[in-house]
Amino acid sequence: MTTVANCFHLMEAESIRLLLASHDIDADIPDAISAGLVPPFFVTKSGVRVQVEDSLAEEARAIIRDYRNSPAPSMED
């Protein structure tokens, strides 16, 4: 497994996991239980990791990068 994202919050990691799932990429959040119990610890460390199979890492990173760089939808849309 390869880490493709480090998130400040468990909710952000879950959003990325769902984003990847919408592209047929299974992702795991190995820190989910710990982040839910002691969230301040993860803000100062490496964050909540999102991991995928090694062979899908580059594709997953590209999807995440495109998502993070896309403009937020406006209320007028």
RAFENBEL-V66052 format. One record per residue. PHI is phi in radians with two decimals (999 if undefined). BURIAL is 1 if it has 9 or more other C-alpha atoms within 8 Angstrom, else 0. Layout:
# RAFENBEL-V66052
PHI/BURIAL  PHI/BURIAL
This chain:
# RAFENBEL-V66052
999/0  -2.11/0  -1.34/1  -1.95/1  -2.73/1  -2.13/1  -1.99/1  -1.35/1  -2.31/1  -1.06/1  -1.09/0  -1.12/1  -1.09/1  -1.13/1  -1.10/0  -1.19/1  -1.03/1  -1.18/0  -1.03/1  -1.13/1  -1.08/1  -1.19/0  -1.88/0  1.08/0  -2.03/1  -1.33/1  -2.22/1  -2.18/0  -2.06/1  -1.16/1  -1.71/0  -1.00/1  -1.18/0  -1.10/0  -1.13/1  -1.26/0  -1.49/0  -2.35/0  -1.01/1  -1.05/0  -1.06/0  -1.34/1  -1.18/1  -1.64/0  -1.83/0  -1.36/0  1.59/1  -1.51/1  -1.45/1  -2.00/1  -2.18/1  -2.34/1  -1.04/1  -0.90/0  -1.19/0  -1.86/1  -1.07/1  -1.12/0  -1.09/0  -1.11/1  -1.08/1  -1.12/0  -1.10/1  -1.12/1  -1.06/0  -1.07/0  -1.11/0  -1.19/0  -1.60/0  -1.37/0  -1.17/0  -1.21/0  -1.15/0  -1.61/0  -1.19/0  -1.44/0  -1.26/0
